[in-house]
Amino acid sequence: MGKSLPIIILILTIGAPPKSEAALGFREVGAEAASLGGCGVGWMHGAEGLWWNPAHVGWASQAAFSLSCARPFSMAALSTETLSFILPTPRIGWGLGIQSYGFSLYRETTATLAGGRKILPRLYAGLGVRGTQFSIRHFGTDRAFCVDAGLLAHIGKALHWGISLRNLNGAKIRRDPCSQSLSTGIFYRPTEHLAFCADARKTLRFPLQIGAGAQIRLLPCFVLRTGIGSAPTRFSIGAGFHLGAADISYSAGNHVILGFSHQASIHWKIEERKDKR
């Protein structure tokens, strides 16, 4: 840990604005999205979608949970573990998630609750609340609560478009503002076996982030994915395996300076509603 501490500090501070504006920032959840260049606002498979766009929980037709583990730049001290659950009901879809990020010197623990529903024949809306406790060794702990909102539209059978806003209430840590962002994304599936996606995210006082990706289904149980992203610039590849009620995904992304990041996730379907909203 002693040898890696200077590198960890460098990673945490590169491009970061002063004080706490980087706190409660968005972290990519799910190996599927990570392998697609960080795209998940317009469409996301399974329970992980509630972290990208709360409107996803309104569209979901299946109760499901997912577990995701990410290791940025192959460093255990920067690992993120995320557990997510979605439950569709006749009127509203619900989502619940818990996330842990960091190491012994700095740690963030986040819980989120989201609800969503259909508001027009092909339009879904969602609202979420995130509560985060973060702790810094020798400096104590603090908490913040953020409100998120999103829309998800199905434009024809092949095209999906989404928009998500994070920290609408302008939450602060003491007197310092937390991260606020606006994201939008599209997902286009021209055939059953091929799909393309693109996302753009603007976080206040941060550079614009852009990602794009593609996936191809080679077998009924096997998918290949690839993507590129900016801020930080990276190239990613990944694969997905369908095994009964489970979907297992893995992603590897490469940064030209900081090296490889890895993420693995499992998504488990519990049941499907017959009266899909």
LUMBA-204565 format. One record per residue: residue number from 1; z, x, y of N, C-alpha, C in turn. Coordinates in Angstrom, 3 decimals. Example, Ala and Ser with C-alpha at 12.3 -4.5 7.8 and 13.67 -1.06 7.14 Angstrom:
// LUMBA-204565
     n         nz         nx         ny        caz        cax        cay         cz         cx         cy
     1      7.800     13.190     -5.690      7.800     12.300     -4.500      7.800     13.200     -3.300
     2      7.080     12.850     -2.250      7.140     13.670     -1.060      7.870     12.900      0.030
//
This chain:
// LUMBA-204565
     n         nz         nx         ny        caz        cax        cay         cz         cx         cy
     1      0.000      0.823     -1.208      0.000      0.000      0.000      0.000      0.852      1.251
     2      0.718      1.998      1.214      0.799      2.848      2.384     -0.555      3.376      2.807
     3     -1.414      3.781      1.833     -2.727      4.309      2.163     -3.661      3.236      2.702
     4     -3.500      2.006      2.233     -4.417      0.948      2.643     -3.994      0.243      3.916
     5     -2.753      0.465      4.382     -2.268     -0.244      5.554     -3.128     -0.002      6.789
     6     -3.544      1.241      7.101     -4.396      1.420      8.280     -5.707      0.654      8.189
     7     -6.284      0.560      6.977     -7.528     -0.181      6.800     -7.291     -1.664      7.015
     8     -6.163     -2.176      6.505     -5.833     -3.588      6.682     -5.699     -3.921      8.162
     9     -4.998     -3.071      8.892     -4.823     -3.307     10.323     -6.170     -3.306     11.033
    10     -7.070     -2.385     10.634     -8.395     -2.330     11.233     -9.162     -3.616     10.981
    11     -9.138     -4.112      9.739     -9.860     -5.330      9.395     -9.318     -6.520     10.164
    12     -8.000     -6.594     10.299     -7.387     -7.730     10.974     -7.640     -7.723     12.471
    13     -7.949     -6.555     13.039     -8.058     -6.469     14.496     -9.480     -6.317     15.002
    14    -10.450     -5.992     14.125    -11.828     -5.836     14.590    -12.330     -7.154     15.170
    15    -12.696     -7.128     16.418    -13.259     -8.310     17.048    -12.280     -9.414     17.318
    16    -10.995     -9.230     17.073    -10.032    -10.308     17.255     -9.626    -10.418     18.708
    17     -9.543    -11.640     19.271     -9.084    -11.804     20.626     -7.598    -11.540     20.714
    18     -7.050    -11.392     21.906     -5.645    -11.069     22.037     -4.747    -12.202     21.611
    19     -3.482    -11.830     21.368     -2.418    -12.778     21.058     -2.770    -13.590     19.827
    20     -2.590    -14.914     19.896     -2.678    -15.710     18.665     -3.962    -16.505     18.556
    21     -4.992    -16.218     19.348     -6.207    -17.014     19.271     -6.884    -16.885     17.914
    22     -6.624    -15.783     17.203     -7.204    -15.613     15.870     -6.401    -16.333     14.802
    23     -5.200    -16.793     15.140     -4.366    -17.483     14.161     -4.961    -18.840     13.807
    24     -4.715    -19.282     12.597     -5.200    -20.561     12.095     -6.717    -20.631     12.126
    25     -7.388    -19.486     12.081     -8.839    -19.463     12.064     -9.387    -19.936     10.729
    26    -10.681    -20.268     10.708    -11.309    -20.786      9.502    -11.509    -19.680      8.470
    27    -11.197    -19.993      7.226    -11.440    -19.086      6.111    -12.276    -19.815      5.065
    28    -13.334    -19.166      4.625    -14.241    -19.782      3.667    -13.522    -20.056      2.353
    29    -13.618    -21.290      1.903    -12.960    -21.714      0.668    -14.029    -22.047     -0.365
    30    -13.930    -21.425     -1.519    -14.832    -21.729     -2.615    -15.911    -20.688     -2.810
    31    -16.097    -20.262     -4.053    -17.115    -19.262     -4.354    -18.518    -19.806     -4.152
    32    -18.697    -21.112     -4.328    -20.018    -21.705     -4.135    -20.485    -21.507     -2.702
    33    -19.646    -21.884     -1.739    -20.013    -21.739     -0.330    -20.135    -20.275      0.070
    34    -19.247    -19.435     -0.441    -19.290    -18.014     -0.095    -20.588    -17.363     -0.547
    35    -21.079    -17.740     -1.723    -22.322    -17.150     -2.222    -23.547    -17.680     -1.493
    36    -23.399    -18.787     -0.757    -24.499    -19.361      0.020    -24.445    -18.926      1.480
    37    -23.825    -17.799      1.754    -23.768    -17.288      3.112    -22.713    -17.938      3.974
    38    -21.764    -18.633      3.347    -20.720    -19.310      4.107    -21.158    -20.655      4.636
    39    -21.859    -21.436      3.810    -22.360    -22.755      4.209    -21.632    -23.843      3.426
    40    -21.028    -24.799      4.134    -20.330    -25.873      3.453    -20.080    -27.094      4.310
    41    -20.553    -27.097      5.559    -20.282    -28.221      6.462    -21.159    -29.418      6.134
    42    -22.432    -29.179      5.798    -23.347    -30.275      5.518    -23.226    -30.839      4.120
    43    -22.742    -30.039      3.192    -22.552    -30.498      1.815    -21.660    -29.511      1.090
    44    -20.761    -30.032      0.289    -19.897    -29.157     -0.507    -19.509    -29.893     -1.776
    45    -19.648    -29.202     -2.893    -19.354    -29.782     -4.195    -17.859    -29.735     -4.461
    46    -17.254    -30.898     -4.683    -15.873    -30.933     -5.125    -14.835    -30.945     -4.028
    47    -13.585    -30.711     -4.454    -12.435    -30.864     -3.566    -12.398    -29.832     -2.450
    48    -13.074    -28.698     -2.616    -13.056    -27.663     -1.588    -13.676    -28.131     -0.277
    49    -14.466    -29.204     -0.328    -15.131    -29.699      0.869    -14.192    -30.125      1.976
    50    -12.946    -30.516      1.646    -12.031    -30.991      2.685    -11.685    -29.890      3.680
    51    -11.814    -28.611      3.299    -11.545    -27.500      4.216    -12.709    -27.252      5.165
    52    -13.905    -27.643      4.760    -15.099    -27.412      5.564    -15.381    -28.558      6.526
    53    -15.183    -29.769      6.044    -15.493    -30.957      6.836    -14.683    -32.116      6.260
    54    -13.729    -32.678      7.016    -12.901    -33.759      6.454    -13.693    -34.990      6.051
    55    -14.929    -35.137      6.550    -15.746    -36.281      6.148    -16.150    -36.204      4.683
    56    -16.092    -35.029      4.078    -16.441    -34.888      2.661    -15.560    -35.765      1.775
    57    -14.302    -35.959      2.145    -13.409    -36.739      1.282    -13.779    -38.216      1.302
    58    -14.449    -38.682      2.364    -14.907    -40.062      2.408    -16.120    -40.304      1.539
    59    -16.923    -39.268      1.343    -18.138    -39.392      0.547    -17.882    -39.199     -0.944
    60    -16.820    -38.516     -1.297    -16.570    -38.168     -2.696    -16.449    -39.410     -3.572
    61    -17.046    -39.357     -4.747    -16.974    -40.468     -5.700    -16.074    -40.155     -6.886
    62    -15.565    -38.930     -6.960    -14.760    -38.517     -8.106    -13.429    -37.934     -7.667
    63    -12.377    -38.307     -8.372    -11.115    -37.595     -8.207    -11.271    -36.224     -8.848
    64    -10.823    -35.200     -8.147    -11.035    -33.841     -8.636    -10.056    -32.892     -7.969
    65     -9.854    -31.745     -8.601     -9.084    -30.690     -7.952     -9.808    -29.365     -8.143
    66     -9.480    -28.401     -7.305    -10.108    -27.087     -7.404     -9.093    -26.008     -7.071
    67     -9.306    -24.849     -7.641     -8.508    -23.664     -7.359     -9.459    -22.545     -6.993
    68     -9.201    -21.904     -5.855    -10.073    -20.842     -5.369     -9.247    -19.619     -5.012
    69     -9.752    -18.447     -5.386     -9.090    -17.180     -5.064    -10.112    -16.236     -4.447
    70     -9.816    -15.731     -3.253    -10.720    -14.833     -2.541    -10.026    -13.509     -2.271
    71    -10.785    -12.425     -2.378    -10.266    -11.091     -2.085    -11.254    -10.386     -1.147
    72    -11.076    -10.526      0.161    -11.989     -9.879      1.112    -11.928     -8.360      1.008
    73    -13.104     -7.748      1.006    -13.234     -6.285      1.012    -12.449     -5.633     -0.133
    74    -12.293     -6.381     -1.235    -11.624     -5.893     -2.454    -10.181     -5.475     -2.216
    75     -9.515     -6.066     -1.221     -8.146     -5.688     -0.881     -7.194     -6.836     -1.197
    76     -6.275     -6.603     -2.121     -5.332     -7.637     -2.535     -4.475     -8.120     -1.375
    77     -4.207     -7.255     -0.407     -3.345     -7.628      0.714     -3.970     -8.692      1.604
    78     -5.295     -8.885      1.514     -5.979     -9.886      2.330     -6.385    -11.106      1.509
    79     -5.816    -11.263      0.336     -6.213    -12.346     -0.561     -5.845    -13.719     -0.007
    80     -6.682    -14.692     -0.367     -6.435    -16.090     -0.025     -6.497    -16.916     -1.301
    81     -5.463    -17.721     -1.540     -5.438    -18.630     -2.688     -5.372    -20.060     -2.158
    82     -6.247    -20.923     -2.681     -6.354    -22.284     -2.169     -6.387    -23.283     -3.315
    83     -5.556    -24.308     -3.229     -5.535    -25.411     -4.186     -5.889    -26.690     -3.439
    84     -6.873    -27.438     -3.959     -7.369    -28.627     -3.266     -7.449    -29.799     -4.235
    85     -7.282    -31.014     -3.685     -7.325    -32.231     -4.494     -7.922    -33.352     -3.663
    86     -8.829    -34.134     -4.258     -9.392    -35.302     -3.585     -9.236    -36.527     -4.478
    87     -9.020    -37.674     -3.831     -8.816    -38.932     -4.544     -9.527    -40.052     -3.791
    88    -10.665    -40.545     -4.296    -11.330    -41.681     -3.661    -10.638    -42.989     -4.015
    89    -10.503    -43.874     -3.042     -9.968    -45.218     -3.246    -10.995    -46.211     -2.709
    90    -10.828    -47.517     -2.956    -11.857    -48.467     -2.533    -12.212    -48.414     -1.050
    91    -11.261    -48.103     -0.177    -11.541    -48.107      1.260    -11.592    -46.711      1.870
    92    -10.727    -45.822      1.423    -10.592    -44.502      2.041    -10.518    -43.436      0.958
    93    -11.162    -42.311      1.220    -11.004    -41.150      0.358     -9.942    -40.233      0.936
    94     -9.114    -39.653      0.073     -8.020    -38.801      0.522     -8.188    -37.391     -0.027
    95     -7.739    -36.432      0.748     -7.775    -35.047      0.309     -6.495    -34.326      0.681
    96     -6.036    -33.454     -0.190     -4.822    -32.674      0.045     -5.089    -31.237     -0.372
    97     -4.669    -30.285      0.468     -4.894    -28.888      0.146     -3.744    -27.999      0.576
    98     -3.545    -26.913     -0.159     -2.528    -25.908      0.156     -3.191    -24.537      0.073
    99     -2.906    -23.700      1.061     -3.549    -22.386      1.128     -2.545    -21.316      1.530
   100     -2.652    -20.156      0.887     -1.808    -19.013      1.221     -2.700    -17.817      1.521
   101     -2.420    -17.146      2.632     -3.221    -15.992      3.045     -2.306    -14.874      3.517
   102     -2.663    -13.635      3.181     -1.962    -12.496      3.745     -1.179    -11.699      2.726
   103     -0.213    -10.926      3.236      0.591    -10.047      2.400      1.994     -9.997      2.985
   104      2.803     -9.053      2.535      4.227     -9.078      2.871      4.501     -8.917      4.365
   105      3.631     -8.219      5.091      3.867     -8.014      6.524      3.423     -9.204      7.362
   106      2.389     -9.894      6.915      1.881    -11.057      7.646      1.372    -12.084      6.646
   107      1.847    -13.315      6.751      1.418    -14.355      5.824      1.280    -15.694      6.538
   108      0.209    -16.409      6.182     -0.001    -17.781      6.644      0.023    -18.711      5.435
   109      0.773    -19.802      5.543      0.804    -20.834      4.512      0.420    -22.151      5.165
   110     -0.653    -22.760      4.666     -1.218    -23.947      5.303     -1.260    -25.116      4.331
   111     -0.906    -26.299      4.817     -1.073    -27.549      4.077     -1.937    -28.476      4.922
   112     -2.894    -29.135      4.297     -3.773    -30.038      5.029     -3.875    -31.380      4.311
   113     -3.931    -32.443      5.078     -4.119    -33.799      4.574     -5.287    -34.413      5.322
   114     -6.272    -34.928      4.586     -7.473    -35.487      5.204     -7.771    -36.860      4.631
   115     -8.354    -37.705      5.458     -8.810    -39.018      5.037    -10.191    -39.279      5.596
   116    -11.041    -39.958      4.818    -12.394    -40.240      5.275    -12.930    -41.517      4.666
   117    -13.932    -42.094      5.326    -14.537    -43.317      4.813    -15.943    -43.497      5.369
   118    -16.688    -44.414      4.749    -18.018    -44.750      5.227    -17.890    -45.635      6.461
   119    -18.590    -45.283      7.542    -18.563    -46.095      8.758    -19.905    -46.774      9.014
   120    -20.970    -46.266      8.421    -22.296    -46.863      8.439    -22.913    -46.634      7.062
   121    -24.015    -47.327      6.725    -24.551    -47.196      5.370    -24.752    -45.763      4.886
   122    -25.121    -44.829      5.758    -25.355    -43.452      5.324    -24.588    -42.449      6.178
   123    -23.481    -42.906      6.756    -22.697    -42.041      7.636    -21.215    -42.135      7.280
   124    -20.572    -40.986      7.139    -19.156    -40.910      6.783    -18.404    -40.145      7.868
   125    -17.160    -40.544      8.085    -16.309    -39.884      9.075    -14.989    -39.503      8.421
   126    -14.403    -38.425      8.902    -13.132    -37.973      8.346    -12.233    -37.378      9.403
   127    -10.936    -37.437      9.135     -9.926    -36.894     10.039     -8.894    -36.149      9.203
   128     -8.481    -34.985      9.677     -7.515    -34.192      8.932     -6.436    -33.618      9.821
   129     -5.283    -33.355      9.215     -4.165    -32.708      9.912     -3.771    -31.477      9.111
   130     -3.682    -30.331      9.794     -3.274    -29.077      9.157     -1.968    -28.581      9.761
   131     -1.059    -28.236      8.906      0.179    -27.611      9.352      0.283    -26.217      8.766
   132      0.505    -25.228      9.616      0.556    -23.833      9.169      1.855    -23.177      9.603
   133      2.490    -22.518      8.660      3.629    -21.657      8.980      3.187    -20.217      8.778
   134      3.377    -19.397      9.786      3.033    -17.998      9.637      4.255    -17.141      9.933
   135      4.326    -16.040      9.222      5.483    -15.160      9.360      5.023    -13.717      9.503
   136      5.687    -12.992     10.397      5.447    -11.572     10.615      6.766    -10.853     10.387
   137      6.745     -9.895      9.483      7.978     -9.183      9.163      8.585     -8.567     10.428
   138      9.883     -8.779     10.561     10.688     -8.278     11.681     10.479     -9.072     12.972
   139      9.533    -10.073     12.953      9.309    -10.878     14.150      9.583    -12.357     13.907
   140      9.863    -12.753     12.657     10.217    -14.132     12.367      9.020    -14.993     12.017
   141      9.229    -16.311     12.083      8.209    -17.282     11.699      7.960    -18.271     12.829
   142      6.828    -18.949     12.738      6.499    -20.009     13.684      5.567    -20.987     12.995
   143      5.325    -22.139     13.637      4.501    -23.185     13.039      3.568    -23.780     14.078
   144      2.476    -24.349     13.588      1.534    -25.054     14.454      0.863    -26.157     13.644
   145      0.478    -27.244     14.333     -0.188    -28.378     13.698     -1.500    -28.650     14.429
   146     -2.574    -28.726     13.645     -3.910    -28.920     14.207     -4.535    -30.196     13.656
   147     -5.357    -30.847     14.479     -6.101    -32.041     14.090     -7.581    -31.672     13.997
   148     -8.205    -32.031     12.876     -9.622    -31.754     12.652    -10.372    -33.067     12.460
   149    -11.668    -33.077     12.749    -12.494    -34.267     12.568    -13.893    -33.850     12.142
   150    -14.593    -34.768     11.471    -15.942    -34.441     11.033    -16.776    -35.668     10.736
   151    -18.090    -35.471     10.712    -19.060    -36.491     10.338    -19.984    -35.914      9.278
   152    -20.463    -36.779      8.396    -21.400    -36.382      7.353    -22.449    -37.473      7.223
   153    -23.727    -37.105      7.397    -24.821    -38.074      7.354    -25.792    -37.711      6.242
   154    -26.269    -38.738      5.544    -27.303    -38.567      4.533    -28.617    -39.043      5.142
   155    -29.520    -38.117      5.398    -30.799    -38.425      6.031    -31.851    -38.431      4.929
   156    -32.121    -39.590      4.400    -32.982    -39.666      3.240    -32.227    -39.235      1.987
   157    -32.958    -39.039      0.907    -32.325    -38.667     -0.356    -32.080    -37.169     -0.480
   158    -32.820    -36.364      0.278    -32.772    -34.919      0.063    -31.990    -34.155      1.111
   159    -31.780    -34.731      2.297    -31.209    -33.981      3.413    -29.831    -34.515      3.788
   160    -28.865    -33.602      3.936    -27.517    -33.926      4.381    -27.218    -33.112      5.642
   161    -26.552    -33.741      6.595    -26.170    -33.057      7.832    -24.699    -33.343      8.128
   162    -23.984    -32.311      8.554    -22.574    -32.483      8.867    -22.178    -31.757     10.130
   163    -21.088    -32.219     10.730    -20.507    -31.570     11.900    -18.989    -31.638     11.773
   164    -18.319    -30.577     12.143    -16.868    -30.495     12.000    -16.265    -29.826     13.224
   165    -15.166    -30.386     13.715    -14.433    -29.828     14.845    -13.014    -29.528     14.398
   166    -12.541    -28.314     14.679    -11.214    -27.872     14.269    -10.312    -27.679     15.478
   167     -9.063    -28.110     15.307     -8.036    -27.995     16.343     -8.415    -28.782     17.592
   168     -8.721    -30.060     17.395     -9.063    -30.937     18.513     -7.917    -31.095     19.498
   169     -6.707    -31.007     19.020     -5.541    -31.215     19.879     -5.147    -29.975     20.668
   170     -5.879    -28.870     20.489     -5.571    -27.660     21.240     -4.199    -27.094     20.935
   171     -3.846    -27.049     19.652     -2.524    -26.553     19.257     -2.304    -25.124     19.735
   172     -1.041    -24.823     20.021     -0.664    -23.491     20.481      0.493    -22.959     19.646
   173      0.579    -21.649     19.582      1.737    -20.982     19.010      2.540    -20.465     20.190
   174      3.633    -21.155     20.447      4.373    -20.942     21.679      3.444    -21.238     22.856
   175      3.060    -20.242     23.649      2.164    -20.496     24.772      0.738    -20.038     24.516
   176      0.489    -19.519     23.340     -0.817    -18.937     23.046     -1.680    -19.913     22.257
   177     -2.960    -20.091     22.633     -3.824    -21.059     21.951     -4.220    -20.599     20.561
   178     -4.320    -21.564     19.645     -4.830    -21.287     18.308     -6.350    -21.424     18.304
   179     -6.948    -20.976     17.226     -8.399    -20.979     17.100     -8.959    -22.402     17.172
   180    -10.028    -22.591     17.959    -10.762    -23.849     18.051    -12.224    -23.570     17.754
   181    -12.856    -24.449     16.968    -14.247    -24.192     16.600    -15.025    -25.484     16.406
   182    -16.339    -25.361     16.548    -17.300    -26.426     16.285    -18.310    -25.890     15.285
   183    -18.511    -26.632     14.185    -19.435    -26.200     13.133    -20.419    -27.311     12.825
   184    -21.627    -26.931     12.473    -22.619    -27.889     12.017    -23.427    -27.258     10.894
   185    -23.932    -28.084      9.995    -24.668    -27.545      8.863    -25.577    -28.569      8.221
   186    -26.604    -28.082      7.537    -27.530    -28.941      6.804    -27.620    -28.459      5.358
   187    -27.937    -29.393      4.483    -28.144    -29.085      3.069    -29.375    -29.862      2.626
   188    -30.376    -29.158      2.119    -31.653    -29.769      1.750    -31.947    -29.483      0.287
   189    -32.123    -30.560     -0.487    -32.410    -30.423     -1.917    -33.761    -31.091     -2.200
   190    -34.872    -30.329     -2.129    -36.187    -30.931     -2.348    -36.424    -31.368     -3.787
   191    -35.792    -30.671     -4.734    -35.893    -31.041     -6.142    -34.504    -30.976     -6.767
   192    -34.403    -31.447     -7.973    -33.118    -31.434     -8.671    -32.633    -30.016     -8.951
   193    -33.554    -29.062     -8.994    -33.208    -27.697     -9.400    -33.145    -26.704     -8.244
   194    -33.509    -27.111     -7.035    -33.599    -26.174     -5.921    -32.941    -26.763     -4.679
   195    -32.195    -25.938     -3.942    -31.525    -26.409     -2.724    -31.430    -25.271     -1.710
   196    -31.433    -25.660     -0.413    -31.299    -24.719      0.694    -30.236    -25.245      1.654
   197    -29.569    -24.332      2.361    -28.545    -24.760      3.307    -28.450    -23.769      4.460
   198    -27.901    -24.247      5.579    -27.678    -23.396      6.750    -26.520    -23.971      7.545
   199    -25.673    -23.095      8.062    -24.521    -23.481      8.883    -24.487    -22.634     10.146
   200    -23.905    -23.207     11.201    -23.624    -22.460     12.430    -22.226    -22.836     12.892
   201    -21.434    -21.832     13.269    -20.056    -22.070     13.708    -19.785    -21.284     14.982
   202    -19.259    -21.974     15.994    -18.871    -21.303     17.237    -17.381    -21.486     17.434
   203    -16.668    -20.389     17.322    -15.237    -20.366     17.581    -15.010    -19.864     18.994
   204    -14.143    -20.542     19.717    -13.886    -20.193     21.109    -13.514    -18.717     21.229
   205    -14.231    -18.016     22.096    -14.027    -16.589     22.383    -14.423    -15.667     21.229
   206    -15.150    -16.209     20.249    -15.695    -15.400     19.168    -17.218    -15.500     19.194
   207    -17.942    -14.545     18.604    -19.401    -14.653     18.514    -19.816    -15.833     17.638
   208    -21.014    -16.338     17.865    -21.588    -17.384     17.030    -21.795    -16.850     15.615
   209    -21.370    -17.632     14.626    -21.561    -17.278     13.218    -22.664    -18.148     12.627
   210    -23.597    -17.525     11.940    -24.715    -18.233     11.322    -24.816    -17.809      9.866
   211    -25.049    -18.773      8.994    -25.225    -18.481      7.579    -26.346    -19.315      6.991
   212    -26.974    -18.813      5.949    -28.029    -19.542      5.254    -28.028    -19.122      3.794
   213    -28.417    -20.052      2.931    -28.405    -19.738      1.514    -29.343    -20.614      0.714
   214    -29.514    -20.259     -0.550    -30.357    -21.016     -1.466    -29.769    -20.933     -2.861
   215    -30.022    -21.975     -3.644    -29.578    -21.974     -5.037    -30.665    -22.559     -5.923
   216    -30.736    -22.054     -7.140    -31.704    -22.541     -8.114    -30.993    -22.755     -9.448
   217    -31.251    -23.911    -10.035    -30.659    -24.232    -11.337    -31.638    -23.808    -12.428
   218    -31.274    -22.758    -13.152    -32.141    -22.229    -14.197    -31.971    -22.963    -15.515
   219    -30.742    -23.437    -15.763    -30.421    -24.199    -16.961    -29.521    -25.358    -16.554
   220    -29.387    -26.392    -17.375    -28.474    -27.482    -17.020    -27.050    -27.023    -16.753
   221    -26.660    -25.888    -17.337    -25.289    -25.408    -17.188    -25.187    -24.124    -16.369
   222    -26.278    -23.696    -15.702    -26.250    -22.395    -15.023    -27.037    -22.433    -13.719
   223    -26.390    -21.974    -12.627    -26.993    -21.949    -11.293    -26.858    -20.551    -10.710
   224    -27.920    -20.069    -10.056    -27.877    -18.821     -9.297    -27.894    -19.133     -7.805
   225    -27.119    -18.365     -7.015    -27.030    -18.600     -5.573    -27.140    -17.277     -4.822
   226    -27.644    -17.352     -3.591    -27.677    -16.184     -2.724    -27.633    -16.646     -1.276
   227    -27.176    -15.756     -0.390    -27.074    -16.137      1.011    -26.858    -14.936      1.909
   228    -27.025    -15.161      3.205    -26.763    -14.152      4.223    -25.918    -14.790      5.311
   229    -25.149    -13.973      6.008    -24.298    -14.483      7.077    -24.098    -13.444      8.159
   230    -23.672    -13.920      9.325    -23.413    -13.024     10.448    -21.965    -13.147     10.891
   231    -21.513    -12.131     11.643    -20.166    -12.104     12.249    -19.059    -12.381     11.231
   232    -18.859    -11.530     10.229    -19.532    -10.247     10.024    -20.836    -10.382      9.237
   233    -21.752     -9.443      9.467    -23.024     -9.428      8.754    -22.779     -9.115      7.283
   234    -23.351     -9.934      6.404    -23.125     -9.735      4.976    -24.248    -10.367      4.164
   235    -24.378     -9.917      2.944    -25.302    -10.469      1.964    -24.490    -10.846      0.737
   236    -24.746    -12.012      0.179    -23.927    -12.489     -0.936    -24.794    -13.026     -2.064
   237    -24.260    -12.919     -3.263    -24.882    -13.493     -4.446    -23.787    -14.170     -5.259
   238    -24.186    -15.077     -6.136    -23.193    -15.753     -6.953    -23.830    -16.561     -8.060
   239    -22.991    -17.103     -8.907    -23.448    -17.903    -10.030    -22.454    -19.016    -10.297
   240    -22.959    -20.100    -10.879    -22.116    -21.222    -11.247    -22.375    -21.647    -12.678
   241    -21.304    -22.031    -13.369    -21.388    -22.449    -14.765    -20.767    -23.834    -14.900
   242    -21.488    -24.733    -15.559    -20.994    -26.089    -15.801    -20.561    -26.199    -17.256
   243    -19.269    -26.505    -17.457    -18.699    -26.601    -18.799    -17.919    -27.903    -18.908
   244    -18.573    -28.953    -19.395    -17.910    -30.241    -19.515    -17.510    -30.795    -18.163
   245    -16.213    -31.038    -17.968    -15.718    -31.555    -16.693    -15.454    -30.455    -15.676
   246    -15.670    -29.209    -16.055    -15.340    -28.081    -15.181    -16.594    -27.388    -14.669
   247    -16.507    -26.909    -13.430    -17.526    -26.053    -12.840    -16.848    -24.769    -12.392
   248    -17.340    -23.644    -12.868    -16.768    -22.342    -12.542    -17.784    -21.559    -11.723
   249    -17.343    -21.006    -10.595    -18.243    -20.270     -9.708    -17.658    -18.912     -9.356
   250    -18.565    -17.968     -9.125    -18.167    -16.625     -8.694    -19.116    -16.165     -7.598
   251    -18.576    -15.438     -6.625    -19.373    -14.916     -5.520    -18.977    -13.482     -5.221
   252    -19.972    -12.663     -4.882    -19.744    -11.298     -4.404    -20.545    -11.108     -3.126
   253    -19.872    -10.689     -2.069    -20.535    -10.457     -0.796    -20.322     -9.030     -0.335
   254    -21.346     -8.445      0.290    -21.270     -7.048      0.693    -21.383     -6.908      2.209
   255    -20.406     -6.220      2.813    -20.443     -5.835      4.221    -20.838     -4.366      4.278
   256    -21.743     -4.000      5.201    -22.303     -2.647      5.197    -21.242     -1.575      5.435
   257    -20.144     -1.907      6.104    -19.097     -0.932      6.397    -17.874     -1.132      5.507
   258    -17.423     -2.376      5.380    -16.153     -2.659      4.721    -16.265     -2.888      3.218
   259    -17.487     -3.013      2.702    -17.655     -3.110      1.259    -17.704     -4.534      0.740
   260    -17.324     -4.686     -0.529    -17.509     -5.951     -1.234    -16.310     -6.890     -1.078
   261    -16.638     -8.183     -0.994    -15.645     -9.253     -1.062    -15.956    -10.093     -2.291
   262    -14.910    -10.569     -2.952    -15.077    -11.348     -4.171    -14.355    -12.689     -4.034
   263    -14.924    -13.704     -4.659    -14.273    -15.011     -4.688    -14.638    -15.730     -5.988
   264    -13.648    -16.367     -6.583    -13.850    -17.151     -7.797    -13.166    -18.499     -7.626
   265    -13.762    -19.528     -8.199    -13.167    -20.858     -8.080    -13.509    -21.691     -9.304
   266    -12.649    -22.653     -9.564    -12.876    -23.618    -10.634    -12.666    -25.012    -10.070
   267    -13.596    -25.890    -10.399    -13.556    -27.277     -9.938    -13.508    -28.179    -11.164
   268    -12.543    -29.094    -11.168    -12.334    -29.948    -12.342    -12.439    -31.411    -11.932
   269    -13.373    -32.134    -12.556    -13.559    -33.559    -12.288    -12.606    -34.369    -13.156
   270    -11.964    -35.352    -12.535    -10.985    -36.158    -13.262    -11.573    -37.499    -13.670
   271    -12.172    -38.204    -12.714    -12.774    -39.494    -13.026    -13.785    -39.821    -11.947
   272    -14.674    -40.774    -12.239    -15.682    -41.190    -11.274    -15.567    -42.686    -11.029
   273    -15.603    -43.064     -9.736    -15.549    -44.476     -9.385    -16.903    -45.111     -9.654
   274    -16.893    -46.302    -10.206    -18.140    -47.020    -10.440    -18.668    -47.652     -9.160
   275    -17.771    -48.007     -8.224    -18.179    -48.625     -6.963    -18.269    -47.561     -5.881
   276    -19.163    -46.583     -6.081    -19.305    -45.493     -5.117    -19.623    -46.052     -3.745
   277    -18.850    -45.629     -2.750    -18.996    -46.171     -1.407    -20.305    -45.706     -0.777
//
